[in-house]
């Protein structure tokens, strides 16, 4: 399990673990505990959140960017 935590923290590089209100640690729990693969989690997240733009924040830089 610690290897999967290291993969999530280093490979995905989401910095402080917070991305526009999404707790990235919680998002990847299913991978860390061996219930899902990263690709499945990322696809599900994209399908759920694709196209969401909040008024007034169109040109605001994403907090997920490095």
ChimeraX attribute file (.defattr): number of C-alpha atoms within 10 A of each C-alpha:
attribute: neighborCount
match mode: 1-to-1
recipient: residues
	/A:1	10
	/A:2	9
	/A:3	9
	/A:4	15
	/A:5	16
	/A:6	12
	/A:7	14
	/A:8	19
	/A:9	17
	/A:10	11
	/A:11	9
	/A:12	11
	/A:13	13
	/A:14	17
	/A:15	14
	/A:16	11
	/A:17	15
	/A:18	13
	/A:19	14
	/A:20	9
	/A:21	8
	/A:22	11
	/A:23	12
	/A:24	18
	/A:25	16
	/A:26	11
	/A:27	14
	/A:28	21
	/A:29	16
	/A:30	15
	/A:31	20
	/A:32	21
	/A:33	12
	/A:34	12
	/A:35	10
	/A:36	13
	/A:37	12
	/A:38	16
	/A:39	10
	/A:40	12
	/A:41	16
	/A:42	13
	/A:43	11
	/A:44	12
	/A:45	12
	/A:46	11
	/A:47	10
	/A:48	10
	/A:49	10
	/A:50	9
	/A:51	8
	/A:52	8
	/A:53	10
	/A:54	8
	/A:55	7
	/A:56	7
	/A:57	9
	/A:58	10
	/A:59	8
	/A:60	8
	/A:61	8
	/A:62	11
	/A:63	12
	/A:64	14
	/A:65	9
	/A:66	7
